[in-house]
Amino acid sequence: MWQLQAFSFALFLGTTFSQCVYPPPATCILRKGLLAQGREWYAHQRFGNSVAEITDKCLRFSLHIWDFKPDISIHFPTVYFDERNNRQETTISSYVIGLKSKYYMPFNNTDYMFTDLVVTDSYFVSEVCDMNSERSEVLIFTPKKRRDEWTIKRATEEASKIMKLPSPSVNLECAKYRF
């Protein structure tokens, strides 16, 4: 009996102190693909401390139909800026989970779970969880390089209905970077 109580307490502690929420995905990968494909997407706002080097500052990625592979993976080109503000280009591979807008992404020896919380044609909001450290962040993406405060506010309100957004809130200042 005490083993069951100890296991239950350990499980409780694990869920209490975990920052990753692992929310259900907002939509299926087909709908996300139709809304996002053929456009460049910019991360304008981050909630929480950066969990990945690519999300420390503004990042841009594009998604095209040819980025989808038969093994239900997506290989999309990404541009980000490192700690010295040097432009970095890479292709990130992600693996679609259950044909939903939830992805497993191994990158630079770290495993990430990327879950779309809100998906529209003018923005999407995603939780990025570092599965090794259980730290998470929430990113707001729009298809415009220039920041649109009204869109960011609307996206923030929608995401807040789904989960408590972590602190701090950071403007990623996409307009100051040369993509």
trRosetta pair geometry for C-beta under 8 A, 3 or more apart (Angstrom, degrees):
i j d omega theta_ij theta_ji phi_ij phi_ji
1 4 5.8 -54 -158 32 38 111
1 5 6.6 33 148 -15 68 105
2 5 5.4 -53 -149 39 39 113
2 6 6.1 41 152 -21 70 104
3 6 5.7 -53 -145 38 31 111
3 7 6.2 33 154 -20 65 106
4 7 5.7 -53 -145 37 30 112
4 8 6.3 31 154 -19 64 107
5 8 5.7 -54 -146 37 30 112
5 9 6.3 30 155 -18 64 106
6 9 5.7 -54 -147 37 30 111
6 10 6.3 30 154 -18 65 106
7 10 5.7 -55 -147 37 30 111
7 11 6.3 32 153 -19 64 107
8 11 5.6 -54 -148 37 30 113
8 12 6.3 35 151 -21 64 105
9 12 5.5 -51 -148 35 32 115
9 13 6.4 33 153 -18 65 103
10 13 5.7 -51 -147 36 32 111
10 14 6.3 35 153 -21 64 106
11 14 5.7 -54 -148 35 30 114
11 15 6.5 19 157 -9 64 107
12 15 6.2 -65 -149 42 28 101
12 16 6.0 29 155 -25 66 113
13 16 5.6 -56 -139 35 29 113
13 17 6.2 1 173 2 66 112
14 17 7.0 -71 -141 45 19 90
14 18 6.3 30 161 -38 59 113
15 18 5.8 -48 -139 19 31 118
18 134 4.8 -94 -140 -178 81 131
19 48 7.6 128 169 -139 130 137
19 134 5.8 125 36 137 78 80
19 135 5.2 18 63 -127 138 44
19 136 5.0 -163 123 19 94 89
19 166 6.8 42 -170 -94 112 140
20 113 7.2 74 -159 54 135 123
20 127 7.6 119 -149 157 71 125
20 129 3.9 66 -125 -139 118 128
20 130 7.7 -140 -69 50 119 51
20 131 7.5 45 -76 -99 166 53
20 134 5.0 -110 -1 -161 108 66
20 135 7.3 47 -51 76 85 7
20 136 4.5 130 -99 -48 60 122
21 127 6.1 -92 47 -145 107 165
21 129 7.6 -144 33 -77 58 127
21 136 6.5 -105 2 56 79 173
21 163 5.1 18 -150 -135 173 148
22 113 6.7 3 -106 115 83 152
22 115 7.0 126 -145 -28 40 155
22 127 8.0 -140 -76 101 22 144
22 129 6.7 -15 -69 -28 70 167
23 115 5.7 162 61 125 80 146
23 117 6.0 41 81 -105 147 90
23 127 6.2 114 22 7 107 146
23 162 6.0 60 -157 161 158 113
23 163 5.7 -110 -64 -48 138 130
24 100 8.0 -80 -180 -180 73 154
24 115 7.8 165 129 -170 12 131
25 28 8.0 100 113 -83 127 29
25 97 7.9 166 -37 74 138 100
25 100 3.9 139 55 154 149 117
25 101 4.4 160 -175 62 122 70
25 102 4.1 -115 -63 -40 125 97
25 115 5.5 -128 -90 -156 73 87
25 116 5.6 49 -154 54 84 82
26 32 7.9 107 75 -76 101 110
26 101 5.7 -32 51 61 80 134
26 116 4.6 -84 22 117 111 94
26 117 5.7 77 -54 150 115 16
26 118 5.5 158 -107 -94 153 19
26 119 4.8 158 98 -1 136 96
26 124 7.7 -162 46 -149 155 101
27 31 4.5 -88 161 74 131 131
27 32 5.6 152 85 -48 116 88
27 100 7.3 159 99 -158 33 72
27 101 5.1 40 64 -8 72 129
27 116 6.7 -42 32 96 84 133
27 119 4.9 -85 13 45 130 139
28 31 5.3 93 60 10 79 99
28 32 7.1 -149 96 -1 40 91
28 99 5.8 -2 -156 138 96 88
28 100 5.7 -75 -116 -112 49 50
28 101 6.8 112 145 -28 6 83
29 32 5.5 -57 -144 43 36 112
29 33 5.9 41 156 -25 68 108
29 72 8.0 115 61 -159 172 94
29 96 5.1 4 -82 -143 153 139
29 99 5.3 -112 16 -171 112 54
29 100 6.3 98 -35 125 82 5
29 101 5.8 156 -84 -75 55 59
30 33 5.7 -55 -147 36 26 113
30 34 6.4 26 155 -19 62 106
30 99 7.5 8 -20 179 90 100
31 34 5.8 -54 -148 35 31 111
31 35 6.4 22 157 -11 65 109
31 101 7.7 -70 70 -48 91 120
31 119 6.8 114 117 109 105 141
32 35 6.0 -64 -148 43 29 105
32 36 5.7 1 165 1 69 121
32 101 4.3 123 -46 -98 149 120
32 116 6.3 177 -105 -9 136 169
32 119 5.3 -80 -101 -146 85 155
32 124 7.5 61 -136 -108 98 157
33 36 6.3 -68 -128 49 22 94
33 37 5.2 29 176 -38 66 116
33 63 7.2 -134 -132 149 63 126
33 65 7.5 84 177 -102 115 66
33 68 6.9 13 -124 -61 139 137
34 37 6.6 -34 -114 18 16 111
35 119 6.2 133 63 164 155 102
35 120 7.0 -162 -165 150 147 20
35 121 4.9 -127 -151 -92 99 67
35 124 7.8 117 112 -56 131 122
36 39 6.3 -118 -174 50 47 106
36 41 6.5 -21 -151 -50 103 135
36 63 4.8 21 129 63 107 143
36 119 7.8 -69 -44 -155 108 109
36 124 7.2 -32 -81 -9 116 143
37 63 5.2 -93 -102 114 54 92
37 64 5.8 95 -161 -126 88 29
37 65 5.6 56 -163 -54 144 69
38 63 7.6 -40 2 87 33 68
38 64 6.1 82 -75 -110 49 73
38 65 7.7 12 -52 -21 87 86
39 62 7.0 -161 101 -138 31 78
39 63 7.2 -3 56 47 66 85
39 143 4.6 -35 168 -130 133 125
40 60 5.6 7 178 -176 108 110
40 61 7.3 173 -153 90 66 26
40 62 4.8 -41 -98 -86 68 91
40 143 6.5 113 73 -152 54 72
40 145 7.9 9 103 -62 123 87
40 179 7.8 133 173 142 149 153
41 60 6.8 158 78 -153 44 60
41 61 5.7 -17 58 63 95 74
41 62 7.2 155 11 -94 75 38
41 63 7.1 16 -3 -2 119 105
41 124 7.6 -21 -148 37 141 105
41 141 4.4 25 172 175 112 125
41 142 7.1 164 -151 82 71 17
41 143 5.8 -48 -97 -92 62 59
42 58 6.2 -7 -169 -168 97 107
42 59 7.4 167 -148 85 53 40
42 60 5.2 -20 -96 -98 72 84
42 141 6.4 152 73 -151 34 71
42 142 6.0 -26 59 63 88 68
42 143 7.4 116 12 -137 84 13
42 144 6.9 -78 31 82 126 37
42 145 5.6 125 -48 -109 157 46
42 174 4.7 51 178 -125 132 160
43 46 6.9 39 161 -63 115 91
43 55 6.5 -80 136 -133 169 82
43 58 6.0 174 71 -146 80 53
43 59 4.9 27 20 47 120 82
43 60 7.7 -137 8 -70 75 40
43 139 4.7 -40 -140 -170 114 122
43 140 7.1 117 -154 71 61 44
43 141 5.4 -40 -88 -90 56 78
43 172 5.5 18 114 45 85 169
43 174 7.4 154 71 -71 50 117
44 58 7.2 17 -98 -116 41 98
44 140 5.6 -51 59 92 88 95
44 141 7.2 138 6 -116 81 27
44 142 5.8 3 -10 16 131 105
44 147 5.2 137 -152 -113 129 90
44 152 6.0 -104 106 -92 131 117
44 171 7.2 -26 166 -152 73 66
44 172 5.7 -163 -162 44 23 105
44 174 5.7 -66 -101 -10 73 123
45 139 7.1 149 83 -156 56 48
45 140 4.1 14 52 37 103 117
45 152 5.3 114 -29 -148 140 115
45 155 7.6 153 45 87 134 127
45 156 7.1 -54 114 -71 160 106
45 169 6.8 -12 -172 -171 104 89
45 170 7.1 150 -160 78 55 51
45 171 6.3 -30 -104 -107 72 48
45 172 6.5 -139 -74 -2 20 97
46 50 6.7 6 166 -81 159 75
46 55 6.2 128 -107 165 137 103
46 137 5.6 -9 -169 177 100 124
46 138 7.1 147 -159 77 50 50
46 139 5.5 -16 -103 -100 73 72
46 140 7.9 -141 -67 17 34 75
46 169 7.5 161 86 -155 48 44
46 170 4.6 -14 62 60 95 104
46 172 5.8 87 -13 -58 101 109
47 137 6.4 157 77 -167 54 68
47 138 4.2 -4 52 55 109 101
47 139 7.9 -148 21 -65 73 31
47 159 7.9 174 7 120 148 145
47 165 4.1 -56 179 177 162 105
47 166 5.1 132 140 60 90 67
47 167 7.1 -42 -169 -86 81 25
47 168 7.7 -140 -148 108 50 29
47 169 5.4 -15 -105 -102 75 70
47 170 7.7 -179 -81 19 28 75
48 51 7.4 0 124 -31 119 101
48 135 7.6 162 168 171 127 89
48 136 6.2 -16 152 104 174 59
48 137 3.9 -153 79 -112 116 67
48 138 6.2 100 8 11 113 72
48 165 7.6 -132 -32 172 90 68
48 166 3.3 40 -76 89 101 129
48 167 6.8 64 -86 62 48 18
48 168 7.4 137 -92 41 11 41
49 135 7.1 -44 72 178 101 131
49 137 6.7 -114 75 -84 35 111
49 166 7.8 -77 8 132 61 130
49 168 7.4 62 -66 27 65 81
50 53 7.5 78 149 -99 127 22
50 55 5.0 175 -141 95 94 87
50 56 4.3 34 -132 -92 172 63
50 137 6.3 5 -116 -63 31 160
51 55 6.9 12 48 58 64 132
51 112 7.6 134 114 -114 118 108
51 128 5.9 -173 57 112 122 104
51 129 7.3 -29 109 -148 169 21
51 130 4.2 -146 176 -29 122 115
51 133 7.2 -163 -148 63 105 122
51 135 4.8 177 -107 103 116 105
51 136 6.4 -33 -36 -121 153 18
51 137 5.1 -161 -1 -7 102 109
52 55 4.7 71 64 12 92 103
52 56 7.7 -130 93 -32 51 75
52 107 6.8 37 -148 86 127 131
52 108 7.9 134 -154 44 90 124
52 110 7.1 -169 -109 87 88 142
52 112 6.4 -3 -71 -83 133 143
52 128 6.4 -77 -2 151 122 142
52 130 6.9 173 -59 -78 80 102
52 137 7.9 -122 13 30 84 131
53 56 6.0 -26 -159 -14 41 117
53 80 7.6 124 122 120 74 144
53 82 6.7 2 169 -126 114 75
53 83 7.6 -70 -150 -37 100 90
53 108 6.8 2 24 41 122 167
54 59 5.4 54 164 -93 89 150
54 78 6.6 15 -161 146 143 138
54 80 4.2 -156 -149 -40 78 173
54 88 7.7 -113 -107 82 86 128
54 90 7.9 -98 -95 44 132 128
54 92 7.9 -53 -24 -72 177 137
54 107 7.3 -49 -2 150 131 150
55 59 6.3 -67 -97 -5 51 133
55 80 7.7 -62 -57 -133 32 140
55 128 6.4 179 -45 53 163 163
55 137 6.3 159 128 82 148 151
55 139 6.3 -104 -142 -77 124 132
56 80 8.0 95 40 174 80 120
56 81 7.9 -108 78 83 96 75
56 82 8.0 48 53 -151 133 32
56 83 6.9 -17 107 -82 163 70
57 80 6.8 133 68 -173 87 84
57 81 4.6 -44 76 64 140 106
57 85 7.6 76 -39 -106 174 68
57 172 5.9 127 -175 -164 41 89
57 173 7.3 -50 -159 59 87 93
57 177 7.1 120 146 -62 121 142
58 80 7.6 -174 101 -135 47 66
58 81 6.9 38 59 14 73 114
58 172 4.2 132 -74 141 67 108
58 173 6.1 -114 -35 77 117 53
58 174 3.8 147 -135 -93 149 69
58 176 7.9 151 6 52 139 78
58 177 5.3 -158 64 14 127 140
59 78 6.2 2 177 -174 114 102
59 79 6.7 169 -159 87 66 52
59 80 4.0 -17 -110 -96 101 94
59 81 7.7 -148 -85 10 67 68
59 172 7.7 -61 3 172 63 148
60 78 7.1 161 86 -155 48 56
60 79 4.8 -3 58 56 97 99
60 80 7.6 -178 25 -72 59 55
60 145 7.8 -11 -95 -103 130 87
60 174 7.5 102 -63 -143 98 118
60 179 5.2 33 11 -123 157 144
61 76 5.2 63 178 132 116 121
61 77 6.6 165 -148 91 71 50
61 78 4.3 -23 -95 -102 99 79
61 79 7.5 178 -78 20 50 63
61 92 7.3 -50 -117 30 137 121
62 67 8.0 174 109 -47 74 147
62 76 6.4 -165 77 -170 50 101
62 77 5.7 3 44 63 96 97
63 67 5.8 -109 -151 47 57 150
63 74 7.2 -8 -134 -173 101 131
63 76 5.3 -29 -95 -118 69 136
64 67 5.1 112 58 -12 68 101
64 76 7.9 146 19 -120 69 88
65 68 6.3 -48 -171 20 45 110
67 74 5.3 39 136 -163 99 80
67 75 5.5 -147 -162 65 77 58
67 76 4.8 41 -163 -84 149 73
67 77 7.9 -116 -102 -3 125 72
68 73 7.8 155 -154 84 49 40
68 74 5.6 -26 -97 -101 58 79
69 72 7.4 -68 80 10 74 12
69 73 4.8 -10 50 62 117 84
69 74 7.1 -168 9 -84 85 28
69 75 6.4 51 -30 -5 119 104
71 95 7.9 -48 124 -125 97 95
72 95 6.9 63 107 -162 83 70
72 96 4.7 -100 164 50 96 111
72 99 7.2 -79 -145 -83 132 70
73 93 5.9 3 172 -171 125 93
73 94 6.5 164 -161 84 76 41
73 95 4.9 -36 -105 -100 89 64
73 96 6.8 -158 -96 0 32 81
74 93 7.4 156 82 -153 47 47
74 94 5.1 -12 58 60 94 93
74 95 8.0 -172 20 -80 70 22
74 96 6.7 81 -15 -46 101 97
74 103 7.2 -58 35 -122 117 137
75 91 5.4 25 174 166 92 116
75 92 7.3 179 -149 84 50 37
75 93 5.0 -14 -102 -99 82 74
75 94 7.9 177 -80 21 39 63
76 91 6.8 170 84 -154 23 72
76 92 6.0 -20 62 58 76 85
76 94 7.6 -14 15 13 101 108
77 89 7.0 -8 -169 -170 96 96
77 90 7.7 164 -150 92 55 33
77 91 5.4 -40 -93 -99 55 77
78 89 7.2 161 86 -153 50 51
78 90 5.5 -20 64 68 96 77
78 91 7.0 141 14 -113 82 25
78 92 5.1 29 -7 -8 136 111
79 87 6.5 -15 -168 -167 102 95
79 88 7.1 154 -156 81 52 51
79 89 5.3 -19 -101 -100 76 76
79 179 5.6 123 95 -138 151 93
80 88 5.4 -22 69 63 75 102
80 90 7.8 -27 22 23 100 104
81 85 5.2 -3 178 -142 122 46
81 86 6.7 151 -155 67 70 32
81 87 6.0 -37 -99 -95 77 47
81 88 6.8 158 -104 13 22 87
81 177 5.8 -128 -39 -125 140 136
82 85 7.2 -89 67 -16 60 11
82 86 5.0 -8 39 54 108 89
82 88 5.5 82 -38 -28 97 127
85 177 7.9 -151 -156 -111 92 96
87 177 7.7 135 -93 -173 94 106
87 178 7.2 -65 -72 78 135 84
92 105 6.2 9 172 -154 111 123
92 107 6.0 -15 -133 -93 102 125
93 105 7.1 158 91 -137 51 73
93 106 7.3 -9 77 54 99 81
94 103 3.9 16 170 176 124 131
94 104 6.6 154 -163 72 71 40
94 105 4.3 -32 -104 -85 90 93
94 114 6.5 -47 -137 37 140 133
95 103 6.3 139 63 -160 40 74
95 104 4.6 -20 58 58 101 96
95 105 7.5 180 16 -73 70 46
96 99 6.2 48 143 -98 124 31
96 100 7.3 161 -178 52 90 44
96 102 7.4 97 -160 72 56 55
96 103 5.9 -38 -95 -101 45 79
97 100 6.2 -34 87 51 74 94
97 102 4.5 -54 55 97 113 101
97 103 6.5 -170 -2 -94 91 24
97 104 6.1 93 -54 -22 110 93
98 102 6.8 18 45 53 100 117
101 115 7.3 96 112 -161 75 50
101 116 3.8 -32 132 30 125 129
101 119 6.1 -149 -92 -50 178 145
102 113 7.1 -5 -175 -175 93 91
102 114 7.2 162 -158 85 46 55
102 115 4.8 2 -116 -110 86 80
102 116 7.2 -120 -69 19 53 75
103 113 7.4 158 82 -158 48 47
103 114 4.4 -15 62 61 99 104
103 115 7.7 -170 24 -73 63 43
104 111 7.0 -20 -169 -167 92 96
104 112 7.5 148 -162 81 44 53
104 113 6.2 -23 -103 -103 61 66
104 114 7.8 -172 -79 20 14 82
105 111 7.6 144 80 -161 47 48
105 112 4.4 -23 67 66 96 104
105 113 7.7 170 22 -86 79 18
105 114 5.5 35 -3 -12 123 120
106 109 8.0 12 -177 -103 92 13
106 110 7.3 163 -153 82 57 37
106 111 5.5 -27 -99 -102 73 67
106 112 7.5 172 -86 21 23 75
107 110 6.1 -28 72 63 67 85
107 112 6.3 -10 23 5 107 121
110 130 6.0 -36 176 -144 124 95
110 131 7.8 150 172 43 75 77
110 132 5.7 -99 -143 6 82 132
111 130 7.7 107 77 -165 55 51
111 131 4.3 -47 99 51 102 122
111 132 6.1 121 39 -39 86 89
112 128 5.8 -16 -169 -169 122 88
112 129 6.5 145 -159 74 65 50
112 130 6.1 -36 -101 -99 77 46
112 131 6.5 -170 -101 -7 20 92
113 127 7.9 0 106 107 87 94
113 128 7.7 156 80 -157 49 41
113 129 4.4 -10 57 58 95 109
113 131 5.6 91 -16 -62 97 108
114 126 5.8 7 -175 175 84 128
114 127 7.5 172 -151 86 39 53
114 128 5.4 -4 -107 -107 77 73
114 129 7.7 -159 -70 24 36 71
115 126 6.3 159 80 -157 40 76
115 127 4.8 -5 58 54 97 97
115 129 7.5 22 4 -3 104 109
116 119 5.1 28 163 -57 136 107
116 124 5.6 -35 -145 178 109 122
116 125 7.2 109 -162 76 62 48
116 126 5.1 -42 -99 -97 52 88
117 124 8.0 144 53 177 64 75
117 125 4.6 -48 61 99 107 99
117 126 6.4 179 4 -100 83 27
117 127 6.0 83 -44 -20 111 91
117 138 7.2 -6 -2 -142 145 112
117 158 7.8 146 122 123 102 92
117 159 5.2 70 107 -124 143 85
117 162 4.9 170 -169 80 112 160
117 163 6.8 -99 -125 14 139 110
118 123 7.3 15 108 107 111 92
118 124 6.0 -174 95 -147 65 55
118 125 4.3 37 40 31 99 105
118 155 6.4 178 81 -148 141 75
118 158 4.6 78 -102 125 158 127
118 159 5.7 -105 -4 -72 125 73
118 162 7.1 -157 -48 -15 92 142
119 124 4.6 10 -112 -115 59 114
120 123 5.7 23 56 53 104 63
120 124 6.6 180 29 -75 58 67
122 142 6.6 -6 163 -138 63 92
122 143 7.2 -99 -142 18 41 102
122 151 5.9 -123 146 -132 113 122
123 140 6.2 -8 -171 -173 120 91
123 141 6.4 153 -157 82 65 54
123 142 4.9 -31 -98 -91 85 79
123 151 5.4 156 -49 173 132 106
123 152 7.8 170 -116 -85 152 40
123 154 7.3 143 32 86 147 101
123 155 4.4 -91 131 -81 151 128
124 140 7.8 174 90 -151 35 51
124 141 5.3 -8 59 58 79 104
124 155 7.8 114 165 -135 3 122
125 138 6.4 11 180 178 97 103
125 139 7.1 174 -152 87 53 46
125 140 5.3 -18 -102 -101 82 71
125 141 7.6 -174 -81 20 33 74
125 155 5.2 155 -59 180 113 102
125 156 7.9 147 -100 -82 140 34
125 158 6.7 171 5 89 142 104
125 159 4.2 -117 153 -78 164 121
126 138 7.0 171 88 -153 38 60
126 139 5.3 -13 61 57 88 92
126 141 7.0 21 5 -5 109 113
127 136 5.6 -2 -175 -175 100 125
127 137 7.4 159 -154 84 56 37
127 138 5.3 -32 -97 -98 65 77
127 163 7.2 20 -70 47 134 156
128 136 6.5 160 82 -155 48 70
128 137 5.2 -10 57 61 98 86
128 138 7.6 174 15 -91 73 26
128 139 6.3 36 -12 -7 114 113
129 134 7.3 -14 -173 -146 101 38
129 135 7.5 167 -152 88 58 37
129 136 4.4 -25 -100 -99 73 100
130 133 4.7 9 108 43 123 95
130 134 7.0 -57 83 3 78 13
130 135 4.9 11 40 56 116 82
130 136 7.1 -155 15 -78 70 47
131 134 7.3 30 -150 -76 28 51
136 166 6.6 154 89 -19 85 145
137 166 6.6 -97 -117 57 47 132
138 159 6.2 126 175 177 142 146
138 163 7.6 -179 -81 80 141 120
138 165 5.5 -92 40 -136 149 88
138 166 6.6 150 2 26 100 89
140 152 5.8 108 118 -132 156 75
140 155 4.7 112 -139 118 123 145
140 156 6.9 -47 -70 -62 147 72
140 159 7.4 -110 -83 -25 99 147
142 147 8.0 119 42 -128 140 45
142 148 6.3 -161 178 31 171 109
142 151 5.6 74 -102 126 140 145
142 152 7.6 -78 -35 -67 132 74
142 155 7.8 -123 -66 -38 98 151
144 147 7.8 172 102 -76 106 14
144 148 6.0 62 64 -21 143 114
144 151 7.9 117 32 35 124 161
145 174 5.6 -148 -167 133 64 120
145 175 6.4 112 144 -94 88 62
145 179 6.9 -142 -115 22 126 132
146 174 7.7 -147 -90 86 16 109
146 175 5.7 48 -113 -87 59 113
147 152 6.7 1 -171 -36 93 135
147 171 7.2 8 -114 -157 158 108
147 173 7.9 -47 -42 -113 134 33
147 174 6.6 145 -56 39 87 101
147 175 6.4 -84 -7 -26 92 113
148 151 4.0 48 97 16 114 115
148 152 6.5 161 86 -15 60 85
149 152 5.6 -56 -144 39 33 112
149 153 6.1 36 156 -22 67 106
150 153 5.8 -54 -149 35 29 112
150 154 6.4 28 154 -17 63 107
151 154 5.7 -55 -147 38 31 110
151 155 6.2 31 155 -18 66 108
152 155 5.8 -56 -145 39 29 111
152 156 6.2 32 154 -22 64 107
153 156 5.7 -55 -147 35 29 113
153 157 6.4 30 154 -19 63 105
154 157 5.8 -54 -150 34 31 112
154 158 6.5 28 154 -16 64 106
155 158 5.8 -56 -148 38 31 110
155 159 6.2 28 156 -16 66 109
156 159 5.9 -57 -144 40 29 108
156 160 6.2 34 155 -25 64 108
156 165 7.1 -28 -154 -46 84 164
157 160 5.7 -55 -147 32 28 114
157 161 7.1 35 152 -25 59 99
158 161 5.9 -51 -163 22 35 114
158 162 7.4 22 147 -12 62 106
159 162 5.8 -63 -160 36 42 109
159 163 7.0 -42 169 48 75 80
159 165 6.1 67 118 -75 114 114
160 163 7.6 -95 -135 70 27 41
160 164 7.5 34 -144 -117 69 35
160 165 5.9 -57 -91 -17 77 110
165 169 7.4 41 132 -84 128 99
173 176 4.9 -5 155 18 107 115
173 177 7.4 111 116 -18 81 93
174 177 6.1 -69 -160 34 44 106
